[in-house]
């Protein structure tokens, strides 16, 4: 089975609905993880996505954050929190078991600045999430961790690493925190196929003509456990979506995997 899974920070699902729908109709992924939906559950456009054949699992939040996972097959299990300390008002995490794969959808806190308490919360988010992976899964399990991680892992992943060294999004502490989670047994699917490519997923609205000048960051990632990574056919950033009318400041990332059979 050629299984397609995507991550997309939509920066407000109702504002980007037309663009998201067009992209889904064109690529028809089996699983789509959305971040920053910025609406409560009751205001999510359920019926529109159901018309495309998707089941919807979400944790909404008014005006901020919010994650939703769209799946062609109905999930067999759903997990909404990975730790008791996680605030129910901070909707950043949701997990579904679908097609025998655990799909972990996260919107990692941005962190504001290295001196802000939000930065420490970001590091703690990674630390607790890493602990959760180690306690919950074995490295041979079928697990995909994806979303807006708000970290560029290496100098190859942002347009000006020298200028931004030590800034939020490219601070050594958060790069190390991300790597600690990845070290559970994950592979970066984009880097697996494009080890030297400068390719970004985020272009800041506040920076004039950032997309046209390609002044971007690779903040959105798809990480997979070994049984899935070895069967990954491709992972691409669909950056043309960022150039459309009224776009999100992020582009979707889509991976294609030859999904192992349960007996494998």
Secondary structure, DSSP 8 states (H G I E B T S, - for coil): -EEEEEEEE-SSTTTSHHHHHHHHHHH--SEEEEE---S-GGGS-HHHHHHTT-EEEEE--SSS--EEEEESS--SEEE--SSTTS-TTS--EEEEEETTEEEEEEE----S-TTSHHHHHHHHHHHHHHHHHHHH--TTS-EEEEEE-----SGGGBTTHHHHTTSTTS-HHHHHHHHHHHTTTEEEHHHHH-TT----SEE-TTSTTTTTTT-EE--EEEEEEHHHHTTEEEEEEEGGGGGSTT--SB-EEEEEEE---TT-
